[in-house]
Amino acid sequence: MTKEKADLLQGTLDLLILKSLQLEPMHGFGISVRIRQLSNEMLTVEQGSLYPALYRLEEHGWIKAEWGVSDNNRKAKFYQLTTAGRKQLQVEEQQWSRLCTAINLLLSHG
């Protein structure tokens, strides 16, 4: 059985990034790996989408970045949630839950 890759719905990337950073700071590549792993290899985030999203989240004050050294001894920017980011994660999770409920209601009326 092969796994098909799922396209991300517009607006879900912020939620996935915030969720990925909930436990610990990570660099960009680590975030993309975490999303892929936690989605059972169903979701992939390309660099061309990830880094603009990280910059946008940083501008909103939901994450902050600091330079550090990665596991393979390379200089990397590590991102972590701010207090505002933790609050935004809750908002995003609630919105996602409502959206899923609405879609499931529509699908059940077939």
Buried (B, 14 or more C-beta within 10 A) or exposed (E): EEEEEEEBEEEBBBBBBBBBBEEEBBBBBBBBBBBBEEBEEEBBBEEEEBBEBBEBBBEEEBBBBEEEEBEEEEEBBBBBBBEEBEEBBEEBEEEBEEEEEEEEEEEEEE
